[in-house]
């Protein structure tokens, strides 16, 4: 009997050993294949630099995609894909449990108590916002204040024609509502009901809950009309200060705005003076990313970044920290729209590592699912949105390897039909648990009727995120920012103190 038991035990050991060795061999093979794919990505990065920094010869899509063709033996089999997915799930579960163990506060009871959750999310320290658009920050009060002060003439047909000519969308009942307004009347000459109806067009309708990007885009016909005149700076200063005051009230200490500015010494001086003034009045450190509209010709954006780059070499700036390609992603893929600017800057930065301009890009929100891959190959330190990363296993692993930051905007994704936060968990938590430095942001606070506390509420109420993971995202918003290291250290120390005080107060 003992002999049989010993034999069975030896057989079990043998089987386990074979399984372990098989597993290790398979893992080694997968790692080797991943490295082979990443080598292709690195070679593609060299090519994009060669063609856009060392030459002026952008690469075509077919030639670009040929860079990623693997030999038959290097392609992942379906079994290996399943194994890689299982490996990710193991990592996710391990980090989920670790985060719970490291959570000083148990937020589980808050998921079923929205009143207490709202209080918690208002009070928890936030760090920074890395994905913010100035033209989407205003509240109804600010819009009303600007319209009352400047009392513009309102021509309903101008907005209808502008929206249609730009390929954007207003709903039929909205067009009818616009046409119900008086023709070419000053704002103050309209009735209160008419004024209120007009102000509605600066915000997304509540019904339906989610909209196509073209309906969202239509709002900017109104915003641009409102602010872009000889009074633009004083109007924008009003919008900035109102938003920054509200952000500070929610625990924000650092913000990066994305907006377009002409390359000039005047722009540098204006942004520098604004940064100083905003910090004095609100306590929030403000930095700017130079915005590139992705529907414009790639060559135009490339020339603007080259001009900015040369200008900043002569007139260095601590407040202009990066570049960001933005606007509708669908129909404007990263390769075709970004390579001239990003390939040039990536090449320049590789030869000048102390150069200040870093790169982020709206990618993986919608449109071509390869955009996030291409953005990372072009050298970005962060990507904006990144939802579609979940559909590309290899690119997701590439993001893990590079520790590329992801700027997550839950409510924006919900309102623009990118992701339904109530039907399935937002992928931000999967990314975070895989070791990707995710941070929460707000995108267009006013248009989406959100703020960083509401983003916290969305995260906690629709996922099983833990307190330690909320903390991690706050710290990621500082560590993945484009500010100088000295500023990061100051902001991190401030965040350390804020969390210590918050926990002491919350737990007592």
Phi, psi and omega in degrees: 000314179299320180297319179296318179298316180298319179296315180298320180295317178297321178297320179296315178300318180298316181297314180298319180298316179298317180297317181296314180296321178296316180298315180297318180298317179295319179296317178299320181293320178295316178300320179296318180293322177298316179297324177295319176295316181295328176296321176297319179297318180294321177294323178294324177297318177299322180293317182295327176290315181303318187276341185239344177253311181275343177219177175239069187216073183306146183275140179278159184302312183299316179295321179298309183294333178293340179292340186254007178288125181259153173293158187304321182285343182265351177289147178285133173281164178298325178294319179292324176298314178299319180295318180295320178295320178295321178299317178298319180296323177296316179296316180300314181293320178299314182287331175297312181294320180297321179295322177297317179299326183270004182272115179290330180247133176270111182264003181305315180297338183288338184296336181252010180226089188293332179293312179291326178296318179298319178296315180300312184291333176289324188272331185296136179300144188248330185084245185231172173239124185252358185223088187220132180247117184303327183283003178235023189262343192290153172258173176300321181297319181291316177301313180298318179299316180294315181295321178292319183292318186260345172045059183286161172279132184249121178245103183306320183293333177300315182290320180297314181291320180298314180299314182293319181294333180268006178073022179262184189223134162241144178291154183304317182292335177286321177297318178298320180295317178300316182289348176280348180282154177300146181278128176051052178250148173293150181306314185289344178277349178278159177290164179301321179296318179292320176299314180298318179299317181294317180299331179304332185286355176271004183221156176290141176297152178285337179234125357288173182291320181243149185228160170286153182302329181295329176288319176300315182299330182298334181301327186287345171297323179283317183295311181299317177301321184288319190256334190270082174213197182293349180255017188302318184294318180288328175292314180294324178298321176298315180295314179302308185295321177299313180295315183296323176298318178292319180297317179299324179294339178261012174091014180276135180241351184212139179218138168250120176265142171254121177202160181266136177220142177292141179290101181203159176297325178300320178296317179299314181296319180297313182292325177295313180295320177298315181301316179296313182295316183296321179293319180297322186271337184234343183080006180262129175283126184244133174228162182235140167255133181287117185276138175243121179283119190285349177273354176280160178302139182301323182294324179296314178295322179297317179295323180295318180291322176298319179294317178298317182300313180293322179296318182288340174291326180274324182234078182302148181223134175276345187260342174262111194243342184196185175234158183208122174273125185218185187089187191300124183279323180298124180086356179229070187295153186301315184302308185290330188258341189244340193297328182296314180286311186284323177297319177297309185292324178298318178294317179297315182296328180294332178265346181226074188298341179270004181294139189284330188286117175257179188228134166230167181204136170295115180202144181081016174275314179197180177080211185298118182294349179277355185299319181295318176302311184293324178298316181293321178296327179285353171105018181290149173270337179218161168232147179267126180085282174068016184302321185286357172304328183294345182264358183230096187299319183290317178294325176297318176294325177295318177298321177298317184292325182272347186057043178289129179290148177235122179270108186262135180229087190297309184291325174300312179301323180291314185287340181253020174062023175280321178205135176269107186294344182263346183266332179203155180297139176295141184291355181304325184287325174298314179300313183299316183287345174273000177096009178276130184285085180278144170226150179271142175216189190234345177070269180232087188308310186292311183299322182265004181050055180227175171201177185294332177291323177291329175294321175298316179300316179298319181295314185286320187281342184244000177221179176258031178305144181256170179299316180299328180285325173297317176302313183301319180293326176296315179292324178298328181294339175267313185293330180263006176291167180263011179288163179292158185301323179298317178295318178301317181297317179297315181294322178295317178298320177297321180292320176305311181295320180296318178293320179299316179292319179299313182295320179297317181288319185290325185272351181253000000 
